[in-house]
Amino acid sequence: MKKIDLYIIKKFLGTFFFAISLLIVIVIIFDISENIDEFLENDAPLDEIIFSYYFNFIPYFLNLFIYLFTFISVIFFTSKLASNTEIIAILSSGISFTRLLRPYFISGLVLAVFSFYLANFLIPKTNQNRREFKDTYMEKLSKNKDRNIHLQIHPGTFVYVERFNTHSLKGTKFTIEKFKDHKLYYKLRAKSIKWDTINLKWIINDYYIRTINDNKEELLKGTRIDTTLNLSPSDLYVEKEDFEEMDFWELNRTIESKQMKGADNVKIYQVEKSKRIASPFATLVMTFIGMSLSCRKVRGGIGMHLGLGIAIAFAFILFMQISTVFATVGNLSPYLSAWIPNIIFGIIGIFLLITAPK
């Protein structure tokens, strides 16, 4: 049986990497044809196009469709086994259907762990170079927030900036308010605030400080303060999909920080975290659905199985996109949204496994 296990594992992983490699080449060709004008207009160097953009594009694309191509690979080579009556021969030799699932589970688990590593550790690193290239030669990824930015930087400590400029790293009409037992005891109001990129501090200009102790008030006026705050320039502007550069631990810290600061876009980061955990499990779900569908020898062979398999795969993607939208802009839990497709199609997979020919 070990020989059969190795045979199936080699077929599974070999078919997967061969199929997705072909698609990556095709996608890169289409992407080049689409972006060639931008590369030429912005004088992007050839070595940076190859190594900074496309070389780092491969892991991102690989993980994006890993569960889809896992499914297609299982459908393809298992249908071939069924059409050659190899599965019938294996089952007729006394090997149970449950035992036959073991090499599929091992292969699916390998791809699931690989997907988790890609999404949470490797891709955030490769995305740094890819996004830096994209920001320089293709599209600007950062933009100013709307006016009147309110944030909580510590429990009971709130800041306000009327407007922040991402190029000069300067904000206008800056305020810090500190509360204790729901009572204001400190307020700083300044004409402007600027980020010192050398000393990594904030420069507060033309300020007034009002301190309240019991029934006494103290007023202080000055022209400049250099200080550190639990506030970074990135909190004051929007960077498109900046979570792409965060590994698993950085994403967790960012979510905690944004929750404390009351950021209105924290759901986007929670959805991303949930997808990174749920997607590897989708690989296992797709493996078992694909195996149970294609292990039958039917008239129409591989074509019938592939057609049905692709339909199910795209239904899974559709469910995932819909649940993500409901979580991002609606009231659906970000954690539940990532698991709904797995739960629904997991139930379908169990049903198909039970009804598969033994």
VOGU-3710 file (C-alpha; in Angstrom, 3 decimals, decimal comma):
1> mkkidlyiik> 0,000/0,000/0,000  2,963/2,320/0,586  3,786/2,127/-3,112  0,224/3,138/-3,953  0,450/6,007/-1,429  3,634/7,309/-3,021  2,164/6,850/-6,497  -0,929/8,938/-5,643  1,078/11,601/-3,770  3,470/12,012/-6,719
11> kflgtfffai> 0,545/12,210/-9,151  -1,277/14,725/-6,933  1,620/17,108/-6,260  3,135/16,677/-9,716  -0,140/17,527/-11,457  -0,710/20,498/-9,125  2,674/22,163/-9,645  2,678/21,460/-13,382  -0,806/22,949/-13,874  -0,261/26,057/-11,752
21> slliviviif> 3,175/26,677/-13,308  1,612/26,778/-16,765  -1,056/29,209/-15,579  1,508/31,460/-13,871  3,413/31,772/-17,173  0,178/32,650/-18,998  -0,856/35,209/-16,360  2,577/36,878/-16,415  2,370/37,185/-20,216  -1,074/38,822/-19,974
31> disenidefl> 0,099/41,088/-17,130  3,094/42,245/-19,173  0,864/43,077/-22,140  -1,455/45,034/-19,834  1,229/47,014/-17,975  3,905/47,438/-20,652  2,800/51,032/-21,344  3,182/52,002/-17,667  6,611/50,372/-17,491  7,780/52,336/-20,521
41> endapldeii> 6,211/55,644/-19,468  7,787/55,482/-16,005  11,174/54,174/-17,239  11,043/51,055/-15,086  14,398/49,189/-15,237  14,226/45,700/-16,748  15,950/44,042/-13,775  13,440/45,586/-11,351  10,520/44,488/-13,542  11,800/40,922/-13,461
51> fsyyfnfipy> 13,147/40,578/-9,932  11,233/43,189/-7,889  7,827/42,751/-9,503  7,335/39,455/-11,342  9,686/37,327/-9,234  7,763/38,455/-6,132  4,457/38,152/-7,970  4,747/34,338/-8,262  4,193/33,414/-4,552  1,248/35,838/-4,361
61> flnlfiylft> -0,465/34,326/-7,386  0,382/30,771/-6,326  -1,363/31,201/-2,993  -4,278/33,090/-4,513  -5,419/30,039/-6,493  -3,867/27,203/-4,529  -7,162/25,632/-3,448  -8,655/26,015/-6,926  -5,756/24,215/-8,579  -5,660/21,634/-5,814
71> fisvifftsk> -9,232/20,820/-6,759  -8,567/20,756/-10,502  -5,462/18,594/-10,014  -7,361/16,052/-7,911  -10,179/15,952/-10,444  -7,766/15,526/-13,355  -5,516/12,719/-12,136  -8,203/10,853/-10,127  -10,509/10,812/-13,164  -7,637/9,344/-15,134
81> lasnteiiai> -7,140/6,660/-12,474  -10,866/5,884/-12,560  -11,026/5,728/-16,360  -8,102/3,276/-16,343  -9,988/1,202/-13,700  -7,031/1,619/-11,333  -9,275/2,701/-8,458  -11,525/-0,339/-9,010  -8,439/-2,555/-8,910  -7,205/-0,943/-5,675
91> lssgisftrl> -10,577/-1,358/-3,942  -10,959/-4,912/-5,258  -7,624/-5,881/-3,680  -9,135/-5,397/-0,249  -8,022/-1,816/0,433  -10,859/0,199/1,953  -12,064/3,488/0,526  -11,144/5,209/3,805  -7,579/3,901/3,513  -7,449/5,121/-0,074
101> lrpyfisglv> -8,134/8,652/1,202  -4,893/8,713/3,235  -2,502/9,795/0,422  -5,034/12,437/-0,635  -5,170/13,742/2,924  -1,361/13,796/3,198  -0,985/15,659/-0,100  -3,768/18,100/0,778  -2,206/18,686/4,205  1,195/19,420/2,616
111> lavfsfylan> -0,415/22,018/0,339  -2,451/23,451/3,245  0,683/23,959/5,383  2,455/25,384/2,333  -0,445/27,795/1,794  -0,403/28,897/5,455  3,343/29,573/5,272  2,991/31,498/2,016  0,093/33,671/3,199  1,406/34,485/6,662
121> flipktnqnr> 5,187/34,630/6,310  6,679/34,474/2,800  4,239/36,603/0,789  4,327/39,592/3,219  8,103/39,740/2,645  7,910/39,430/-1,139  5,051/41,940/-1,208  7,304/44,632/0,252  9,434/44,685/-2,902  6,465/44,148/-5,209
131> refkdtymek> 4,441/46,977/-3,645  7,451/49,304/-3,581  7,897/48,736/-7,311  4,161/49,196/-7,881  4,103/52,452/-5,899  7,104/53,805/-7,840  6,324/52,770/-11,396  2,612/51,867/-11,580  0,187/53,438/-9,101  0,383/55,363/-5,855
141> lsknkdrnih> -0,696/53,125/-2,981  -1,052/55,841/-0,334  -3,496/58,703/-0,152  -4,559/61,288/2,388  -7,430/60,557/4,710  -10,473/62,771/4,797  -10,450/65,852/6,994  -10,980/65,686/10,755  -9,088/62,576/11,873  -9,945/61,301/15,397
151> lqihpgtfvy> -7,924/58,554/17,096  -7,413/57,090/20,558  -3,682/56,512/21,117  -3,987/55,302/24,725  -7,020/54,434/26,862  -8,460/57,842/27,738  -6,063/59,746/25,426  -7,441/61,094/22,161  -5,853/63,014/19,289  -7,375/65,096/16,543
161> verfnthslk> -5,793/66,278/13,270  -7,743/68,418/10,850  -5,661/67,311/7,840  -2,438/65,371/7,243  -0,216/65,563/4,158  1,577/62,340/3,212  4,333/64,114/1,248  5,394/66,685/3,830  4,334/64,462/6,781  2,730/67,527/8,302
171> gtkftiekfk> -0,655/67,880/9,989  -2,654/71,004/10,760  -4,725/71,961/13,828  -3,535/69,201/16,145  -5,133/68,423/19,527  -4,427/65,975/22,378  -7,071/65,428/25,059  -6,635/63,275/28,170  -9,531/62,095/30,304  -9,705/60,479/33,727
181> dhklyyklra> -13,020/59,200/35,105  -14,683/60,777/32,048  -13,314/64,210/33,008  -10,917/66,267/30,935  -7,688/67,057/32,810  -5,237/67,834/29,979  -5,567/69,452/26,583  -2,890/70,422/24,079  -3,796/72,433/21,030  -1,247/73,223/18,328
191> ksikwdtinl> -1,178/74,971/14,997  0,674/72,110/13,306  2,490/68,827/13,846  5,314/67,363/11,744  7,044/63,970/11,727  10,828/64,106/12,207  12,117/61,300/9,965  15,644/61,471/11,448  14,866/61,322/15,175  11,525/59,527/14,702
201> kwiindyyir> 9,686/62,055/16,834  6,811/64,468/16,417  7,506/68,202/16,270  4,585/70,181/17,708  4,559/73,867/16,717  2,786/76,901/18,258  1,020/75,088/21,069  -1,194/75,867/24,056  -1,455/73,433/26,974  -4,322/73,545/29,427
211> tindnkeell> -3,992/71,424/32,596  -6,850/71,027/35,084  -6,103/69,975/38,683  -9,185/69,910/40,874  -10,531/73,443/40,515  -7,267/74,959/39,298  -6,261/75,489/35,703  -2,790/76,068/34,312  -2,089/77,511/30,876  1,209/77,095/29,053
221> kgtridttln> 2,215/78,506/25,697  5,206/77,580/23,537  6,583/77,497/20,018  7,929/73,938/19,751  7,927/70,537/21,462  9,784/67,441/20,269  7,991/64,420/21,653  7,151/60,759/21,098  3,546/59,626/20,851  1,826/56,296/20,338
231> lspsdlyvek> 1,026/57,625/16,893  2,748/56,953/13,585  2,343/58,821/10,288  0,712/55,697/8,806  -2,166/56,164/11,272  -2,981/59,461/9,580  -3,181/58,384/5,954  -4,602/55,458/4,012  -2,267/53,015/2,287  -4,053/50,701/-0,109
241> edfeemdfwe> -4,064/47,116/1,201  -1,056/47,693/3,464  -1,915/44,427/5,255  -0,285/42,649/2,294  3,114/43,498/3,821  2,263/42,248/7,316  3,141/38,771/8,520  0,899/36,861/10,929  2,252/38,525/14,080  2,368/42,041/12,617
251> lnrtieskqm> -1,228/41,674/11,443  -2,338/40,685/14,951  -0,549/43,679/16,481  -2,058/46,012/13,883  -5,576/44,747/14,624  -5,074/45,292/18,374  -3,681/48,774/17,775  -6,489/49,795/15,414  -9,141/48,477/17,802  -7,650/50,550/20,601
261> kgadnvkiyq> -7,429/53,642/18,370  -10,989/53,190/17,141  -9,986/52,981/13,469  -12,944/52,561/11,127  -11,136/50,131/8,800  -10,223/47,470/11,383  -12,683/45,009/9,806  -10,581/44,839/6,653  -7,621/43,569/8,691  -9,784/41,113/10,640
271> vekskriasp> -11,157/39,698/7,375  -7,618/39,335/6,000  -6,477/37,500/9,142  -9,443/35,135/8,979  -8,886/34,405/5,280  -5,234/33,562/5,912  -6,280/30,935/8,465  -9,335/29,570/6,638  -7,844/29,308/3,142  -5,457/26,422/3,981
281> fatlvmtfig> -8,445/24,436/5,260  -10,186/25,144/1,953  -7,376/23,173/0,297  -8,323/20,074/2,313  -12,041/20,576/1,647  -11,426/20,870/-2,097  -9,210/17,762/-2,003  -11,926/15,536/-0,558  -14,682/16,952/-2,760  -12,531/16,450/-5,846
291> mslscrkvrg> -11,628/12,879/-4,899  -15,207/11,839/-4,122  -16,466/13,323/-7,409  -13,840/11,885/-9,728  -13,348/8,390/-8,284  -16,361/7,122/-10,272  -15,842/5,734/-13,754  -18,501/7,496/-15,811  -19,293/7,984/-19,461  -17,680/11,245/-20,537
301> gigmhlglgi> -14,589/10,565/-18,440  -12,280/13,408/-17,467  -14,280/16,043/-19,367  -17,412/15,411/-17,307  -15,466/15,483/-14,035  -13,500/18,603/-14,946  -16,628/20,479/-15,978  -18,424/19,650/-12,742  -15,293/20,325/-10,711  -14,696/23,769/-12,195
311> aiafafilfm> -18,352/24,674/-11,577  -18,031/23,718/-7,882  -14,696/25,549/-7,571  -16,147/28,775/-8,949  -19,192/28,389/-6,690  -16,763/28,191/-3,751  -14,966/31,370/-4,904  -18,328/33,124/-5,312  -19,386/32,195/-1,772  -16,045/33,423/-0,432
321> qistvfatvg> -16,318/36,790/-2,205  -19,917/37,342/-1,095  -19,160/36,541/2,546  -16,086/38,824/2,437  -18,183/41,737/1,147  -20,830/41,193/3,840  -18,106/41,169/6,505  -16,301/44,253/5,183  -19,272/46,551/4,621  -22,007/44,751/6,590
331> nlspylsawi> -22,577/43,263/10,020  -21,328/39,736/9,333  -18,525/38,645/11,674  -15,124/38,824/9,895  -14,163/35,479/11,416  -17,393/33,764/10,407  -17,237/35,165/6,861  -13,994/33,325/6,106  -15,321/30,015/7,418  -18,802/29,996/5,847
341> pniifgiigi> -17,571/28,597/2,466  -15,502/25,941/4,284  -18,474/24,922/6,419  -20,930/24,736/3,500  -18,605/22,907/1,139  -17,246/20,770/3,973  -20,772/19,427/4,508  -21,058/18,824/0,746  -17,723/17,001/0,830  -18,821/14,721/3,679
351> fllitapk> -22,026/13,873/1,833  -20,108/13,093/-1,382  -17,620/10,904/0,515  -20,466/8,932/2,137  -22,213/8,375/-1,211  -19,021/7,637/-3,184  -18,724/4,060/-4,538  -16,827/1,872/-2,070
//
